[in-house]
Amino acid sequence: MLSAGPFRTDTIPRSERFAYRHTYMADVVAPREFSSPHAAGFGAGYRLPRIEDAVLWPTQAPASRCRRTPG
């Protein structure tokens, strides 16, 4: 289930940010594969505020590709 807490990569060492986001998304949303031409300097931020039963997902991240894995 999605959490309402914020997610940010700016406190993670730059070289680990892309892998950190990948792990976070797999744990919180669903298993998936990510790729990005910006992986080396990747930075991202999410907020997941709830409004009754709906979850909003404002996102700040460079271009990336996401593919849902069978798992």
Order of alpha helices (4+ residues) and beta strands (2+ residues): beta-alpha-beta-beta-beta-beta-beta-beta
